[in-house]
């Protein structure tokens, strides 16, 4: 019997299903499971002609799955390669092997992907876009939309195809000492990038002033702060937001709403001045 090989068309369809639909029917119970099923469907249909074999293979991918979606394309590609091996009679590839691999890679891939994509790449692109948006120019927004989508598409496609080519060989690299070193180094770089972006684009200053009986200012609080610790209020707000999200598990939306309340109260009390003119 001729060896079964996934066609280029099926691989392309499977990748695009993941690219466009990795969050399909997303719920807290299943996360990316249905997106994974949608991605594996073209692979299964290409490898198996029998409906019973297709159903058996698809049932493998109904287990819970959730990771960073861009780099997570690597896992989907790896399982496509493993499914091809199973279709060709590989005795050491079964449901337990595939699901064990998926479960084992979710964490490492999420750690690398979140640090590399969310913690490094996106802040860098946003920093450039903010610079291009000075004066209300739409160039920054256009730059971010175009560049991010190009990087995401071709980066995910590269990860998917490399995963398919490597198959199970990628596991030793990702969960071994080399993978741990990559996660640590990327995390450090991500922290540096986020800190640099925050220092460049976040500015919190107070307008609090004490005046004497003649109406002359004898204490300008911001000047006093700058003389001791320039950017102190900015640092306090950044660390406060980090503490809420990292230590207290407060969602980013709730943190933003809290900052709106703080800003509103601060303006009302005269501690902040938004610089608005009517």
Backbone torsions as a table, in degrees:
resi	resn	phi	psi	omega
1	UNK	NA	133.3	-178.1
2	UNK	-64.5	145.4	179.2
3	UNK	-68.3	135.0	179.6
4	UNK	-80.7	138.2	-179.4
5	UNK	-136.8	130.7	178.7
6	UNK	-67.4	129.1	-179.4
7	UNK	-71.7	156.4	177.3
8	UNK	-61.0	-35.6	179.2
9	UNK	-63.8	-43.7	179.6
10	UNK	-66.2	-40.4	177.9
11	UNK	-62.8	-41.1	179.7
12	UNK	-64.9	-44.7	178.7
13	UNK	-62.3	-42.6	-179.0
14	UNK	-62.9	-43.3	178.8
15	UNK	-62.4	-46.0	-177.9
16	UNK	-66.7	-31.5	174.6
17	UNK	-62.3	-39.5	178.2
18	UNK	-72.3	-42.1	-177.3
19	UNK	-60.9	-46.1	-177.1
20	UNK	-87.5	-25.8	-169.8
21	UNK	-127.4	27.8	-178.4
22	UNK	-65.9	-19.7	177.3
23	UNK	-108.2	24.7	179.6
24	UNK	-59.4	130.9	178.0
25	UNK	51.6	41.7	-175.9
26	UNK	-66.3	127.7	174.6
27	UNK	-139.1	164.0	177.8
28	UNK	-66.1	-24.1	-178.4
29	UNK	-79.5	-38.5	-173.6
30	UNK	-111.8	-22.6	-178.9
31	UNK	55.5	-114.9	-174.4
32	UNK	-98.0	14.8	-176.4
33	UNK	-59.2	-46.9	-177.0
34	UNK	-70.6	-32.5	173.5
35	UNK	-63.7	-37.4	177.2
36	UNK	-65.3	-43.9	178.5
37	UNK	-60.3	-43.1	179.7
38	UNK	-62.8	-36.0	-179.8
39	UNK	-72.2	-36.1	-177.4
40	UNK	-80.4	-17.5	-176.8
41	UNK	-56.8	-49.2	178.4
42	UNK	-61.1	-32.7	178.8
43	UNK	-66.0	-48.0	-178.0
44	UNK	-63.9	-43.3	-179.4
45	UNK	-65.4	-30.5	-179.5
46	UNK	-77.8	-31.7	-175.8
47	UNK	-88.2	-30.2	-173.8
48	UNK	-122.2	133.7	176.7
49	UNK	-93.5	-29.2	-177.5
50	UNK	-79.3	130.7	-178.8
51	UNK	-62.4	-35.0	179.9
52	UNK	-66.4	-40.1	177.2
53	UNK	-66.0	-38.8	177.6
54	UNK	-62.7	-43.6	-179.6
55	UNK	-65.1	-42.6	179.6
56	UNK	-61.1	-43.4	-177.9
57	UNK	-70.3	-39.2	179.4
58	UNK	-65.4	-33.3	178.7
59	UNK	-61.3	-25.0	179.0
60	UNK	-59.9	-34.5	-171.2
61	UNK	-98.5	16.8	176.0
62	UNK	-85.9	-5.5	179.1
63	UNK	-70.4	154.2	-179.0
64	UNK	-54.6	139.5	176.5
65	UNK	-148.8	135.8	176.2
66	UNK	-162.2	126.3	177.0
67	UNK	-156.7	-174.8	176.0
68	UNK	-70.1	120.2	-167.8
69	UNK	-65.7	-33.5	-178.1
70	UNK	-67.8	-58.4	178.4
71	UNK	-71.8	-21.2	178.0
72	UNK	-62.5	-17.2	175.2
73	UNK	-58.1	-26.5	178.0
74	UNK	-61.7	-42.6	-179.1
75	UNK	-65.3	-41.9	179.8
76	UNK	-63.2	-40.2	177.6
77	UNK	-65.4	-39.6	179.0
78	UNK	-61.7	-45.3	-178.8
79	UNK	-69.2	-27.3	173.7
80	UNK	-63.6	-41.6	177.1
81	UNK	-65.8	-38.9	178.2
82	UNK	-67.6	-38.1	178.1
83	UNK	-64.6	-36.7	176.7
84	UNK	-63.7	-41.7	178.6
85	UNK	-64.8	-40.0	178.6
86	UNK	-64.7	-39.6	179.4
87	UNK	-64.5	-23.7	178.8
88	UNK	-94.6	11.6	172.2
89	UNK	91.2	17.9	178.4
90	UNK	-66.0	115.3	-174.5
91	UNK	-71.8	-22.0	-177.4
92	UNK	-90.8	4.8	178.1
93	UNK	-113.2	109.4	177.7
94	UNK	-136.2	-173.4	-178.4
95	UNK	-57.6	-43.3	-177.4
96	UNK	-64.5	-40.2	179.6
97	UNK	-63.7	-47.7	-177.3
98	UNK	-65.4	-46.9	-178.5
99	UNK	-70.6	-31.4	174.9
100	UNK	-65.5	-39.5	176.9
101	UNK	-65.3	-45.1	179.8
102	UNK	-60.6	-45.6	-178.9
103	UNK	-65.4	-36.7	-178.8
104	UNK	-72.4	-25.5	-177.9
105	UNK	-92.4	-18.4	-177.3
106	UNK	-54.7	-49.1	-176.7
107	UNK	-66.7	-54.0	179.6
108	UNK	-58.5	-41.7	179.8
109	UNK	-65.2	-41.1	178.9
110	UNK	-63.4	-40.3	-179.9
111	UNK	-64.1	-45.7	179.3
112	UNK	-69.3	-46.8	-176.1
113	UNK	-64.2	-43.7	-179.8
114	UNK	-64.3	-39.6	179.7
115	UNK	-71.9	-42.1	-175.2
116	UNK	-76.6	-46.5	-174.8
117	UNK	-87.0	-59.0	-175.7
118	UNK	-73.3	-39.6	-174.6
119	UNK	-88.8	-16.9	-176.4
120	UNK	-123.8	-60.5	-173.9
121	UNK	-63.2	-50.7	-177.3
122	UNK	-63.4	-45.8	176.2
123	UNK	-59.8	-37.1	178.6
124	UNK	-64.2	-46.8	179.7
125	UNK	-63.3	-41.2	178.9
126	UNK	-65.9	-36.8	177.8
127	UNK	-62.8	-42.9	177.3
128	UNK	-65.4	-42.5	-179.1
129	UNK	-63.8	-38.2	178.2
130	UNK	-63.7	-39.9	177.6
131	UNK	-63.8	-37.7	179.7
132	UNK	-75.6	-15.5	-177.6
133	UNK	-92.5	5.5	-179.3
134	UNK	-56.0	132.0	-179.8
135	UNK	80.9	12.8	178.4
136	UNK	83.8	15.5	-179.8
137	UNK	-68.9	138.0	178.2
138	UNK	-79.6	-3.5	-175.9
139	UNK	-60.8	-38.8	-179.0
140	UNK	-61.2	-45.7	179.9
141	UNK	-64.5	-43.0	179.3
142	UNK	-63.4	-42.8	178.5
143	UNK	-57.6	-48.8	-176.8
144	UNK	-63.8	-46.0	-178.1
145	UNK	-60.7	-46.4	-176.7
146	UNK	-69.2	-51.7	-175.1
147	UNK	-65.9	-43.0	-179.6
148	UNK	-62.0	-45.3	-179.0
149	UNK	-66.1	-37.2	177.3
150	UNK	-66.1	-46.3	179.6
151	UNK	-64.7	-41.7	-179.5
152	UNK	-64.8	-45.5	-176.3
153	UNK	-64.3	-55.4	-175.3
154	UNK	-72.9	-30.6	175.2
155	UNK	-66.8	-43.8	178.1
156	UNK	-65.8	-38.5	179.9
157	UNK	-65.8	-41.0	177.0
158	UNK	-62.3	-44.9	179.4
159	UNK	-62.3	-41.9	-178.9
160	UNK	-62.9	-48.6	-176.7
161	UNK	-68.7	-37.4	176.8
162	UNK	-65.6	-38.7	176.8
163	UNK	-62.3	-42.1	178.7
164	UNK	-63.5	-40.5	-179.1
165	UNK	-70.5	-38.2	-176.9
166	UNK	-79.7	-37.3	-176.7
167	UNK	61.5	-135.0	-177.2
168	UNK	-68.7	-15.2	-179.9
169	UNK	-64.1	-25.7	-178.4
170	UNK	-70.4	-20.8	-175.4
171	UNK	-64.6	-47.6	-178.1
172	UNK	-58.2	-36.8	-179.0
173	UNK	-72.0	-43.5	-172.3
174	UNK	-75.1	-33.2	-176.8
175	UNK	-103.4	-0.3	179.9
176	UNK	-90.2	-168.3	-179.6
177	UNK	-58.4	-36.2	-179.9
178	UNK	-64.9	-42.7	178.1
179	UNK	-63.5	-39.4	178.6
180	UNK	-63.8	-41.4	178.6
181	UNK	-64.0	-39.1	178.8
182	UNK	-63.8	-45.2	-178.8
183	UNK	-61.7	-41.2	180.0
184	UNK	-66.8	-45.6	-177.6
185	UNK	-66.6	-41.8	179.0
186	UNK	-65.6	-37.8	177.5
187	UNK	-62.4	-40.0	178.2
188	UNK	-65.2	-46.2	179.2
189	UNK	-62.5	-41.2	178.5
190	UNK	-61.2	-41.5	177.2
191	UNK	-63.5	-38.9	178.1
192	UNK	-65.1	-42.1	-178.9
193	UNK	-65.3	-45.9	179.7
194	UNK	-61.9	-41.0	177.9
195	UNK	-63.1	-40.7	179.9
196	UNK	-66.9	-41.7	179.0
197	UNK	-64.1	-43.2	179.9
198	UNK	-62.9	-42.6	-179.3
199	UNK	-67.0	-29.6	-177.0
200	UNK	-82.5	-40.7	-168.8
201	UNK	-110.3	-11.8	179.5
202	UNK	-102.3	127.4	179.4
203	UNK	-140.2	115.4	178.6
204	UNK	-117.5	119.5	-179.7
205	UNK	-132.8	152.6	178.8
206	UNK	-104.0	149.9	177.0
207	UNK	-109.0	15.9	-176.3
208	UNK	-67.5	126.6	-178.5
209	UNK	-137.9	136.9	173.9
210	UNK	-104.8	133.4	-177.9
211	UNK	-120.9	153.0	177.5
212	UNK	-86.7	-175.1	-177.6
213	UNK	-61.5	-28.0	179.9
214	UNK	-83.2	-0.2	179.6
215	UNK	84.0	12.3	179.4
216	UNK	-94.6	136.2	-179.0
217	UNK	-73.6	125.4	176.4
218	UNK	-113.6	-7.0	175.6
219	UNK	-145.2	112.6	172.4
220	UNK	-106.8	105.5	-171.0
221	UNK	-57.8	-42.1	-178.2
222	UNK	-62.5	-37.8	177.9
223	UNK	-64.5	-38.4	179.1
224	UNK	-67.2	-41.1	178.4
225	UNK	-64.5	-45.0	-179.4
226	UNK	-62.9	-31.0	180.0
227	UNK	-70.4	-27.6	-178.1
228	UNK	-98.7	-48.0	-174.5
229	UNK	-148.9	88.3	178.3
230	UNK	-58.6	133.3	178.9
231	UNK	79.2	17.2	-177.0
232	UNK	-62.1	-46.5	-178.5
233	UNK	-63.2	-38.5	177.0
234	UNK	-61.2	-46.3	179.6
235	UNK	-61.8	-40.6	-179.8
236	UNK	-63.2	-44.6	-179.1
237	UNK	-65.8	-40.2	-179.7
238	UNK	-65.8	-46.3	179.1
239	UNK	-64.7	-37.1	178.2
240	UNK	-62.8	-44.5	178.6
241	UNK	-64.8	-42.6	177.3
242	UNK	-60.7	-43.6	-179.6
243	UNK	-61.5	-42.4	179.8
244	UNK	-63.3	-45.1	-175.8
245	UNK	-79.3	-40.0	-175.3
246	UNK	-84.4	-37.4	-174.4
247	UNK	-99.9	-31.9	-177.6
248	UNK	-107.0	0.5	177.9
249	UNK	55.5	35.8	175.4
250	UNK	-81.3	134.9	-177.4
251	UNK	-68.3	151.6	179.4
252	UNK	-56.9	-35.6	-179.4
253	UNK	-64.2	-43.4	179.5
254	UNK	-66.6	-35.8	177.7
255	UNK	-64.3	-43.0	179.0
256	UNK	-63.8	-40.3	177.5
257	UNK	-64.0	-39.3	178.0
258	UNK	-63.5	-40.1	178.7
259	UNK	-65.0	-36.1	176.3
260	UNK	-62.3	-42.9	178.8
261	UNK	-64.2	-44.2	179.0
262	UNK	-60.8	-43.3	179.4
263	UNK	-63.6	-43.0	-179.2
264	UNK	-62.3	-47.7	-179.8
265	UNK	-65.8	-39.9	179.9
266	UNK	-63.4	-39.5	177.1
267	UNK	-68.5	-40.5	-179.5
268	UNK	-62.4	-37.7	-179.1
269	UNK	-86.1	-6.4	179.5
270	UNK	86.3	10.3	179.5
271	UNK	-79.2	-33.1	176.9
272	UNK	-116.5	151.9	175.8
273	UNK	-129.9	108.5	-176.3
274	UNK	-72.0	-8.9	177.9
275	UNK	76.1	19.8	-179.6
276	UNK	-79.9	143.1	178.0
277	UNK	-123.0	136.2	-177.7
278	UNK	-116.1	NA	NA
